[in-house]
Amino acid sequence: MSDVKTILEMIKENDVKFVDFRFTDPKGKWQHTAQYVTTIDEESLVEGIMFDGSSIAGWKDINESDMILKPDLKSAFMDP
């Protein structure tokens, strides 16, 4: 079974409401963006999600800060 199908099944089986994408900024500080589960599908898990990185320390100005966050699907887990 693919990682995408496993994650989508985990979301359904656990009645997940939000999916939290966690990452570190250039300085190593933990950051995250939480998405409503209705925005999570195969495409978002494979292609990633777009977000504005201008508030990330050490990144770029707002006019240069559009980012794509591609999840490492093997690291997915339920966080109660």
N, C-alpha and C positions, 0 to 999 in steps of 0.2 A: 504494500500500500504506500502511496506517495506521501511525502511530508504534508503537502497541501491538504489532501483528503483526511489525513489523520488529525490535523489541526481543525479543519471544518467540522469533523465529527466530534472532537473534544468540545468545541464551542457549543454545538447543538446538545450534546448529552449533558452538559453542565449548566445549561440555560445561562450562558455568559451574556452579560449586558455591555461590557466594555473590554476592549483589547488594548493593552498597554505596551507600547513599543519603547524599549529602553536602550540607551546608547551613552557613550561618553563623548564629551566635547574635546577639543584639541588639548585642553589642559588636564584631561583625565577625570573631570567631574561628571557624575551620573546625571543624565537628563532623561526625560521621557515625554511622550505624547500619547494621550489616551484617545481612542477612537470608539465611537458607538459601534456596536457589533453589526448594525445594519450596513456599515460602510466596508465591512470586511468580506471579501470574496476571493475567489481563486486569483483574479487579476491583481488585487492589492497585495496578496501574499507573495506573488511571483515577481511582479513589476515594481512593487514598493509603493509608498505613499509620499506625496509631495507635502512639504511644509516650509514655513518661513523660518530660516535659521538666524535672523538678525538679532534675536535676543540671546543667542549662544555666545558666551564669552570667547573672545579670540577669533571670532568668525568675521564675516564681512558686513558692510553696510547694507541697509534694507534693499537698495536697488541691485545688489549683487548676491543676495542671500537665499534665493530659492534653492531648496535641496530636495533630494529624493532619499528616503530611508528604506533600504531593502532589508527585510528581516532575515536573520539566520534561523530558518525553520526548524533546525534540529535542536535549537535551544528553547523552544516553546514549552511552557509549563503552566499549570494552574496555580495562581497565587491567591490564596483565600484572603 
